[in-house]
C-alpha cells in the first residue's frame, strides 16, 4: 500500500513539474539598472529583523550584535547605532555545548517590537541563552537590565519563530528549551501571568512558526468576542498516515482576553484551536503543504481582511511556488462552527485521529468570551466549566480546513522558491481596487504581480540583491510607497513601481501596472501617485493591456533608419532587444520576413547577425515586437529598430612595383577553368579556393620583373586573383589579403582543418600498428604476441638476422642433446619416469634456489651438475643480466 501511494505521488510530482504553469514575468530589471538604495556596514551581517515606525521617520534594523535606526525615506542614512555583544563567559558556555564560536555563539537580534513612543523591546539569541532588553529611543541605548528571553526569542539563530506586540503584551511562537524540542505559543504581560500552550503533540507537533498578528474587533460587531491573535506555522501531521513525516500548514487562534482556567488548564490557553490551511491545484490534486510567510491585508472592517500566504511543496524538487488568499470570514467560520477531531486507539498500539461525533459541551470549547456567555455569568475564561476546558485540552484540532479564495492558488510560479510576501491595495484610474503582490525569492529576486478577476499577471522581476541570497524579511510602507528587504548582507529599499523605465506608451500600457499610466503631453510613463491629481484626466491607463489606446504613431521615415556600412565579406550585427519577456521578435529584410533557415543569419535575443555580407544582403532591416494581450484578446506589434545596410566600396590597391604571376599546373588550371565555367557568384569560388588549395598548387609561383597594374583587382575577387594576392605578394607584405579572411572562407577552412586532423590521427594509428607488428616480430612483447608470432612464422627468425643463426643453432643442438641425455640417465633413486617428466616440464626457468651474483655474470665453475645448455661461460661472458642480445 505504501509503495503504491509513493508511486502515485511521484507520478504526480513528475506531471506537475513537467506541465506546471510557467509564471514568466513580463519585464526583468537588473540590479544595476534600477534606482535602489542600500545599507550595510563592514563586519556586520544578518540584517533580518525589520521594524517600521508608524509615527516617525525611522526603520529599525536588528542585525548580528547591532541595532540600527535608519531613515525611512532613505535607508542609506543612518541615524543611530547600538552594539549588543556577548560576554566571554557566555561564549565559553556556548562552545562547551558544542556550538560554533564564530557563528552560533554570538547575539543575533531577532525581536524588535514597539512598546510605546519612547521604547522598543529587543531580544537576541545571546549565544544560545536568549536575552531581552528595552531600547530607549531618546538616546538610543539599552537599559542595561536584561531579562530572560526563553519563550520570547529562539535559541538558534537559524530557527524559525514569530512575535507580535499587542497593547504592551508580547505574543510569541518559538521553542522554550536549548534543544528546540519544547515548542510553545505564549503571552508575556507586565500585568498578567505567563500564558502558554500544553506540552503535547496534539497541540504542537514540531512546528515551524512564520507569522503572527492581531485582528481587531470592530465596534459594530456586536458579539463582544474581543481581539484575536492568529498564528501561522507548518507542523508534522498527526491526522494523516504517510511513509514519512507529512507536513501540514496550520492557522491557530487565541483570544486576547484569555486568562487561563481556574482548575483545568491553569496558566494555559483555554481558547487555543488550530485548523489546516489548504493551498492546492484542484485539477491535479496537488497540495502545497509548506507555508513560508503570511501577510494580512487589513481592510476598513475586519470582514474585509484578506490573508495572503506563500507556499511550496514539502518535496522541493517540484520547483513550484504558490500564493493563496483567504478571507478572514472563512477562517472565523471554521473556528466557530468546525468539527473537532479526537484520538482513537487502534488495537491498543496505534493512535489515529478521527472526527468527534459525540456531543460538544456548552459553551463551545475554544471560543472567546462573548456577550452570550456573559449572560450566563461567564465573564472570563476563569469561569468556564471544567468539562469545556477538558474537552478543548483533548480536542485542539479542527477537522474542517480553511479553503482559499477561488478554491485554488491566486498565483503559481515555476522554478522559483518564494520566501516572503507583502501586498498593497491600489486604486487605479478606473476607480477599481487591485491587489498588487510582491514576493521575494531565495535568490534575491522580487516578483511583482497584480490580481485581476480571472487571472494574476506577473508584471516585473526585480533583482533586489546584488548576490543571489535569500530575502529574509520584506516590509511595505504605504506612506513612502517603498519596499524594504532584509538579507544577510544588508538592507535594500525599492520603490513599488519603475514607471519611468518604460520608454514608450506601448510598454507602459502592456505592463498592466496599476501604478503606471502614460502621459501623452510629456510622452512619459508616470506613477499615478506622483502625478498631480488634476493631470489624471490626460493619463492613459488600460489594465487589460489594450495598447490601441496609445496615440497612433506615424510610420518611421527612411531618414530615421540607422545606417550600417560594412565591408564586403565581413559580418554585420544589428542590435534589437525586446523589453518584454512575453514578446516575440520578428525581423524583416526589404519587406520579407526572415527565418532561422537562412544560411548566414543568426537571430538571437540581442539582435540579428549576418555572416559574410554580400551585395545581395544590402537593404532595409526592421525589428518588430509581437506581444499577445490575453485580456484584450489580440496581438500588438511595434517597430523596435530599423537599419539600412550598405557595402563600403573596396579600396583601390596601392601601386605595385613588381607584378606577380602564377604558373599553374595542368591539374590546377583545369580546376580554374572548371570554376570559371560554372558561372557561380564570387562567394562559392572563395570557399572552394580557401579549402581546396594544396602546397603543390602554389609551389610554382614566380615573380616577373615588368611592373604592371592589373585592372581586375578592382572587381569582385576570383579564384585566380585570390591565389596571386595570397601567395605571390612582395616580401614587404605582412599578411594575407583581407578578402581571404572572409567568414565563409574561414568556416570552410575550419572544416578542412578537421579533415586534416582526422588524417593525422589515421597516420599515427598506422604508425602505431607498424610499431606493434615490429616489436611482436622482434619478440619484445609478452607471451601472447610471441605465441602468435610462432604460429605464423615458426621458431626461426627471418633471414635478415644472420648474426643470430649460428648461436641459435648451437643452443638448439645443445638443448636437444641434453634432453635426450636426461631421459636415459636415472636420478639418485633410479626412477627413469620421474626424470622424463621433469625434462618435459622444463620451461627454461630455474626453480631451485641459486646463489645471487651482483656482477650480472654467470658464475662458472667445474661441477658435475648438469646444465640445460652447454654454454662456455668463460668464452662468452654475459655483461648484463637483462642484455637484449646474447654474445656467442
N, C-alpha and C positions, 0 to 999 in steps of 0.2 A: 504493500500500500504506500509506504513512504517513498519507494523508488518511483512509483507511478506518479505521485504528486510532484516529486522532483523533476521528472521528465516533462510533465505538462508545464511546470513553471519555467524550466529552461527554454522550452519551445516558445513560451510566451515572451520571455526576455529577448529571444532572437527576433521574433516578429516585431516587437516594439522598437528595438534598436535599429532594425532594418527599415521599417515603414513609419517610423515616428515622424512627427512634423518637423520641418526644417527650422522654423522660427528665426529666419535670417533678418537682421536689422537692415533697414534701407540704407542708412548712411553710417560710415565708420569714421571716427575722428581719432587722430593720433595725439599723443600727449603733447608733443612739441608744437602742434598746430592750434592749440587751444589756449584761452586766457585763464589759466588755473593758478591759484595761489596756494603755496605750500609752506609748511613749517616743520622744522626738525632741528635738533641740537646735537652736537657731537657727543658720542658715548652715552646717549640716552635712547632707549628703544621701547617698543611695545606701547605705542600710543593708542590703546584700545578702549579706554574709558572716556566718554564724551558727555558733557552736560551743558545744555544751552540755558543761559539766564533769560527768563521771560521778561524781566523788567529792565535789566541793564544791558549794556553793550559788551557782553562777555561770553566767551566759550571756554569752559573749564576742561582741561585735559589731564587725565590720570595716566602716567607712564611708569616706567620702572624706576622706583626710588625718587620720583619727582612729580610735582603737580604744577601745572601752568595755568595762567589766566591770559587768554588771547583775545584780540579784538574780534567781535562777531562780524564786523564789516570787512575786516582784512586780517586773516589768521596769521599772516606773516609778521604782524605787530604783536609783540609780547609785552603785556603789562607787568605781570609778576611771576615769580617762580619760588617754590619752596621745595627743599630736599627732605626726604624721609628715608634715612638709611637704617640698616640693621646693625645692632651691636655685635661685637666679636663673639661674645658668649652665646648668643642666639645662633650665629652662623656655625659655631662649633657643635652645638647640639643638633643642628640640621644635618651637618655632614656625618655625624655619628649614626644618624638614622638612614644613611645610605643615599642621601640626596647630593646633587652636584653643587659644589660651592660656587661655581661661576654662573650657573644657570638657575637652579631651583632655590638656593639659599639667599635670595635677595627679596626685596619688598616690591611686589607688583601692586600698584594702586588699582583696585578693581571696583570700588564703590565710591561714587560721588553723588550725593543727594542733598537737595536744598532743605535746610531745617527752617530757616527764616531769612529775613532780609540781610542779616549780619553774619550768618554762619552756614557752613557746609558740613555735612557728615561724611568723613572719608574713612575707608577701610582698605587694608592691604594684606597680602599673604604673609609678609613679615617672616620669611624663612620657615614656612610651614607652621607658623604659630600666629594665626590671624590676629591683627590688632586694629582697633578703630579709634578715631580721634576727631575732635571738632576743629575746623579750619576757620579762623577769624578772617573775614573779608576786609576788615578795616586796614589791618597791617599785613594781611596775607601771611599768617603764621599759624602753626599748630598750637593748640592749648597746652600741650605737654602732659596731659593726663590721659594716657591711652587706656582703652577698655578692651576686654576680651572680645575677640571677633568671631568666636566659634558660633556657627549658625547664622552669621551675618555675611561672612565672606568665605570663599573657598580656601582650602589649604593649598591646593595645587594650582599654580598659575595657568595651567592648560585645561583645567576642569571647568565645565560649563556651569553657570549659576545665574540667578537673576535677583534683582532687588527693586523695590519701589517705595518711596516715602509718601505716606498719606497722612496729612494732618499731624506731622511730628512723630508718626509711628512707622517703623521700618518693617516692611513685609519682605521676606526673602525666601528663596528656594535654593538650597545648597546641601552640602554634606557636613555632618556635625563632628566627624572624627578625622583623624590623621589618614586612615586608610581609605576614606571615602565610602565606607560600607554602611553608613547610617544617614540616609537622605531624610531631610525634614523640610516642611513648609512651616515657617514660624512667623511670629509677630513680636517685635520688641517695642515696648511702650514705656515712657518715663513714669506714667501714672498707673499702669496696669501690669499684672504679672505676665510672664512669658507664656505664649500660647503656641502649640505645636501639634504636628501630626503624630499618629501612633507609629511605633517601630514594627511594621507589618508589611509583608509583600503585597497583601491585598490593598493597602493604602498606597504605597510607593514601592515599585519593583525596579531597581536600578535606573532611576530617571536621569534624563539629561535636560536640565531646565534651559529655556531660551528666552522667555519674556514673561513679564507680569505688569499689570496695570489695573487701575481702578475705573469702574463705570459708575458715575454719579447718578443718584436718583433725581428725577425731575420733581419739581414742586407740585406739579399737577398729576403725578402718577396715581396717588390715591390709596395704594395698598400699604404704604408705610414700611416697606422692607428695608429701606436704607441703601447705603452704598455697598458695592460688592467688588471684591478683588479677584481677578481671573489670572490663573497661571497656565502657561503653555509649555509642554515638555514632551519628550519621547521616552517611553519606558518599554521594558520587556513584557510581552503579553502574558497574562495569566488565564485568559479565557479561550485561547486558540492553541491547538496542538500542531507542532511543526517539527521538522527534522533538526532544526537548530533554533536558537533564540530568535523569536519573531518580534520585531519592534512595532510599536503602535503609537501614533501621535495622539496626545491627550489634551483636553482642556479641563481644568479643575477650578472650583469656585469656593470661596469662603466669604462669610458675611463680615462686614467691618464692625458690626456691633456684637459679634460673638464674644462671650466671656467664659466659655467652657461649661462643663457640667458641675452639678453640686456634689454628687457621689460618683456617678459613672462619667468617664471622660473628664476627670478633673485636670484642669490646665491643658486640655486637648480641644481640638476643634470639634464642635458639635454640628457645624454646617458644611464640613468637607464632603464634597461629591466630585466625581470625575466621570468624563464621558469620552468617547472616541471621536476624533476628527477624521472625516472621510475626505480624501482627495484622490480621485481615481479617474481613469479613462474608461467610461462605461462601455464603449464599443469593443474594447479589448479586455475588459475586466482586469485592468492593470492598476495596481494600487501604489501610490506614492506614500510610503509609510514612515518617513523621517522628516520631521519639521525642523527647520534651521533658524527661522526668525519670524516674528509676528509684528505687524503694525496695525494699530487700532485707529481707524479713521473715524473721528467723532463728528457727529452732525449737530444740528441745532437742538435736537432732543435725543434721548438715549435710544429711542427706537430707530433713529437714522444712522446709528453706529454700524460700521462695516468692518469686519476683521479680515485683514489680508495676511496670508502666510505663504512662505516659500517652502517647497517640499522636494525631496528627492527619494529615490528608491534605496532600500537597505543594501541592495546589490548595485554598487556604484558603476559597474561596467556597462550598465544600460545607457548611461550618458544623457539622461533626460532630467530636466528640472521643470517644476510646475508651480504656478501661482493659483491658489484657490482663495475664494472670498466667501465669507459667512455673514449672514445677518445676525445681529445680536438677539433679535427676537427668536430666531431658530435655536440659538443656544439656550435662552431662557426657557423655551418650551420644553426642551429635553430635561433641564434640571427641575422644572416644576411639575412635569407630567410623565416623565420617562419611567420605564420599568426598571426594577432593581435586579441585580444578579446575585447569586449566592453560591457557596461552595457545596459540592456534593461528593461524598466519598464513594469511590467505585472499588468493590472487592477489598475494602479496608486497606488499600495501599495507594490508590491514585486519587488525587483531588481534581475535580472538574467543576468548572463554573457553568451554571445553568440559570435560566430565568426563574426569578422568585414568583411563584403563582399563588402564594398564600395571602393572607390578609396583611395589609400595611397599617402600622399603628398611626394614631392621630394624636397630635399634629404630625404632618408629613415629615419624615426623617430628612434632615439636611436642609430644611427650609429656613429662611431668615425669619426673624420675629416680625410679624406683620400686624395690621390692625385687627384682623380676625382672632389672632392668638391673644392679643391684649384684652379683647372682650372676654376671654376665658381665663383672665388673671395670670397670663403668661407674658410678663413684660420683658424677660430676658432669658437667655439660654440656661441660666441657673435654675429656672423654674420648670424646665422641660421634664416630663416624666422619664423615669429610668428605662421604661420599655422602648420609648422612642430613641433614646440615646444608645441603648444596647443594639438596636436594630441598625442604626447608622454606623455603629462601630463594626458590625459584621457585614454590612452591605454598602460599602462606599462606591461601588462600581455600578454604573447605569448601563443597561443593555442598549437602549436607543442611541444611535450615533447622531452626530451633528453633520448634516448634509450641506454641501456648498451651494452657492447660488448657481442655478442652472444645472445642478447635479453633475457638475464637471469642472475642470480647471478653467480659469479665465485665460491662462497663458501656458503654453508648453514650449520649451526651448530645448533644442538638441545640441549635444556636445558642449554643454556648459553646466557648471555647478553653482547655483545661486546660494549665497551665504547671508545676505542682508536685504532688507526691503523697507522702503518708505513710499508713501502715496500722497499726492497732492490733488486737491479737488479744484478744478479750473472752470470758470465760466467763460466760454468762448464768445465770439462776436454774434453768433446766432442765438445767444442767451440760454443755451443749453449747458448743463453741468457735465463735465467729463472728468473721470479719474485717470490721472497720469501716474504710472507705476515706475519707480526707479528701483532696480535690482542690482546689487553688487555681486560679483563673482569671486571665486578663489584665485583668479588670475589678475586681479586689479582692474577689471573692466566693469563699466556701468552700462546697463541696458535701460533704455527709456521707452516705455510703451504707453499707449493710450487705449482705453476701453471704450468700444462702441457697442451698439445694441447686439450685433450678431458676430462681432469679431474683436480681436485685440491686435493692434498694429504696432510692431516694434519699429520705432522711428529712428533711433540712433544707438550706436555702440561707441562708448566714450572710454578711452584709455585714461583712467584717472591716475593710476600709479605708474611711475617710470618702470619699475620692475614687476614681473608677474608674481605678485604675492597676494594673499587673501585680504579682502576688505573685512575687517573685524568689527567695525561699527559704522553705522550710517545714520545721520540725522538730517532733518529738514527744518528749515526756518521759513515760516510763512511771512515773517516780517522782512527779511532780506531776500527772499526768494533764492536761497542758496542751499547747497548740499554740502555736508561736512563728512568726510570719510576718514576713519582712523585705521591705521595699519601698524605693523611692527616698525616700519621705517619712518613714519611721520603722519602729519595731518594734511589733507588736501581740501581746499574749498573750490566748489564749482558752481557756476550759475545753472539754473534749471533749464535754460534754452540757449542755443547758439544760433539765433536767427540771422545775425549779420553775416554768418559764414555762407549763407545761401545767396549766390550771386545773381540769380535770375528768378523771375516770377514762376517759371516752370518748376524749379526745385523747391521754392518756398511753398507752393500750393501742394505739390505731390508729397512733401514731407508729412502733411496732415497733422501738424503740430498745433495744439490749441493755443500755445503761447505766441505763435508767429503769424504774421499777416504781411501782405505785400502793399507797400505804399507806392502807387504809380506816379505820384508827384515827384518823389525823390528817387524813384527806381531802386528802392532798397527793401530788404526784408527786415521788419522791425518786430520787437517784442511788444505785445499789446499792453503790457503792464508798464512799460517805459514810455509809450507814446501818449501824448495828451489826449484826454477823453474827447475833446472836440474834433480830433483828427480821425476818430474811429469810423466816421462815415465814408471816408475816402479809402479806407483799407480794404483789401480783398483777402478773404479767407474762405476756404472750402474744405471742410474736414472729410469729405468723401473723395477728395483728390481730383476734382474736376478742374483741370488746368485750362479748359476752354474759357474760364472766366478771366484769364490773363489778357491784357491788351494784345491785339494782333500785331505781329511783327512783320515788317516788310522783308521781302527776300534779300538775302545778302548780295550786294553788288560784287562784280568781279574784281573791282579795285580793292575790295576789302579782303580778298583772298591772300593768304600769306605766300610769298614767293619762296620757292625752294629750288636752288640751282645746284646740280651735281655734275660730276664728270662722267663721261661715258665708261661704263663698266663698273662703276663704284656702286655702293649701296646707299639707299635713301631711307631715312627714318622719319615718319610723320606721327608726332605725338597726338594722342587723344585719350583722355581719361574721363570715364563716366563717373559722375558724382553719386550715383545711386547703385547699390549692390543688386537691386531688383531689375535694373535696366539692361537691355541688350544693345550692343554696339553694331552698327551696320555701316560698311564702307561702300562708297560709290566712286567709280572712276569714269569720268566723262559720261555720267548718267547711267552707267551699268553697275549693277550690284556685284561686288567682289565676293568670292567664296574661298574657302580653305583649299580647294582643289587647284588653285592657281599654282603654277610650278615654282615661281620665285617670289611668292608673297608669304608673309608670316604675320597673321593678325593675333595680337595678344592684348593683355589688359592695358599695356602702355601705349598702344597705337599700332601703326602699320609699318612693316619693314619690307622693302623691296630690294631683292638681291640683283646685282649686276644690271643697273638701269641701262636700257637701250632706247633707241629712238621711239619705239612703239609704246614705251611706258610714259611718255610725256602727256601732260594734260591736267585736268582738274580733278582733285580728290576731295571728297566730302565725308566727314564722320558724323553719323546720325545716332541719336539715342532713342530707343523704343522702350517705353515703360507701360505696363498694364496696370490700370487702377481698378481693382475689383469692385469697390463701392460705386464708382462711376460707370463701370461696365464697358470700358473702351480703352484703346491704346492712345498714347500720346507720344508724338515724335517731335524732336527739335534738333537743329543743327548745332553740333558741338565744336567742330573745327573744319576749316576748309583751306586747301593748298593749291598752288599752281606749280607743277613740277616741270622744269625745263632742263635741257642739257647745256653745259658750257661748251663753246666751240673748242675743238682740240687746238693746242698751241702749235705755232709753226716751229719746226725743228731748227736748231742752230745750224749755221753754215758748216758743212762737212769739209774738212781739209783733205780727207782721204776717203775715197769711195770704196765701199765693201761689196763684194760679190760672193756668191756661194755656188760652188760646183757640186751638183747633186749626182749621186749615183743613179744608175738606171732604175733601180727599185724605188728610190726616193722620188725621182722625177715622175715615175708613174703614179705614185701616191699623190703628188702635187697636181698632176693633170686630172686625176680622178676627183680630187677635191674641187677643182675649178669647174669641172663639168657638171657637178651636181647642182649648181645654181643655188646653194644654200646661202643664208644670211651670214654675216660676219661672226655670229656667236658660235655656230657649230664648228667651223674650222678652228676657232680659238680653242675650244675644248679639245678637238682632235689633236691639234699640234701640241697642246700642253701636256697631253698624256701619251701620245704615240711616238714621240721622238726617241731616238737611240743615240748612243755615243758615236757609232759609225756614221750616223746621219750628218753630224756636224764636224766630222773629222776632216773633211776635205775643204773646209772654209779657207779661202785665200784672200789676200789683200792685193789690190791693183793700185798702181800709182796715180793714174789720171784722176784728179778730183772732179766729181760731177755732182749735180743736185738731182735727186730723184723726186719728180713731182708727185709720184704716187704716195709719198709719205703723208701728204695732207688728206688722203682719202681714208676710208674705213680700212683697218688693217686686215691684210690677208695672211695666209699661212706663210708665203714666201717672204714677205716683208718682215713678219714677226721673227722668222728664223734669222734674217740678216741682222736685225737690231738686237737680238738676244745673244748671238754667239759671235758676231763679227764686229763688235764695237771697237773703237780705238782703245789703246791701253789706258787712256785717261778716264774712261768710263768706270764708275764705281758700283754700278748695279744694273740690273736688267731694265728693260723698257717698262714704263709704268703700265702699259696696256697688258703686259704679260702677267700682271698680278691681279687680273680681274677675278671677282669672287667665284664665277662659274669655273674658270680655269683652275683656281685653287682647289675647288671642290673635287674636280676630276683628277687633279694631281694627287690629291689625298687618296682617291680610290686606287690609283696606280701604286702609291706607296704601300697600300695594304697588300696588293698583289705581290709587290717586291718582298715584303716581309714574309709572306707565305712561301715564296720560292726560296728565300734564305733559310727558313725553317726546314723545308724539304731537303735542302742541300746538307744541312747539319745532320739531319736524320740519316741520310745516306752515308755520310762520313762515319756516323756512329755505328751503323751496321757493318761497314767495311772494317772498322777497328775491332768490332766484336768478332767477326769472322777470322781476322788475322790473329788475334790473341787466342782464339779457340784452336786455330791451326797450329800455333806455336806452343800449345799446351801450357799457356799461362793462366788458364781459367780453371775453376773447380771441376770435380769429378763428372757431373752430368755432361758438361761440354766435352770433356775428354772421351767419355763413352760414345758420344755422338760422333766425334772425330774418328774414333777407332772403328765404328760401324761403317763409316763412309770411306775411309782411306786405308783401313787395315792397320797393322802395327808398325809399318815402315814409314819413315818420313819422306818428304819429297826429295827429288833429285838435286834441288838447289842447295842442299846442306851436305856436301861431300865430306866436310871435316868431321862429321859425327858418325859416318857409316862404319869406319874401322873400329872405333871404340865401341859402338853399339853392337857390332857383330861379335866382338870379343866378350862383351858382357853376356850376350845371349848364349854363346857356346859354353862359357864357364857355368852359367846358371843351369843349363840343361845337363851338363856333366854332373854337377853337384846333386841335382835332383835324382839322377839315376843312381849315384852312389849312396844317397840317403836311403833309397828304398831297399838296398841289399845289405847295408851294414846294420847289424842289430844294435839296440840300445843296451844299457847295462843289464837290464832284466831279460834280454834276449827276445823282446817282443818285436817281430817284424811288422805286425799290423799297426801297432801304435806309431811306429816310425813313419809308415806310409801316410797315415792320417795327418801327422804333423807336417809332413812335407807338402801335402795337398793344401793344408790350411795356411801355409806360409804366405803372408801378404807383403813381405819386404820390410815390415816394421818390427823393431825389437820389442819383445815382451818381457825379457828378463832384465833385471836391474843391471845397469852398466856404470862404470865409473865416468864421471864428468871430466871433460877436458876443456880448460878455459882458453886454450890457444886456437880452438877451431879446427885442429888437425886430428886425424885418426891415429890412435895410438897403435903402433906396430911393435910386435914382439913375437918371438918364436913360441908358438903354442900348438899344442896338439888338437885344440878345439877347431871344429870345422866352421868354415865361414861360408855364407851363402854365395859369395862371389870371390873369385880368385883375383884379388886386386893387389898389385905390388905397391904397397903404401910408400915405400922409400923412393921408388922411382917416380911415382905420381902423387905427390902430396896435395892435399886439398887445403887451400889457404883459408877459405871461409866456409863455415857450415852451411850458409844459405846461398852459396855461389850458384849462378844460373847455369854455368857450363861445366861439365866435367872435363878435367885435364888428363888426356890419355896420351 
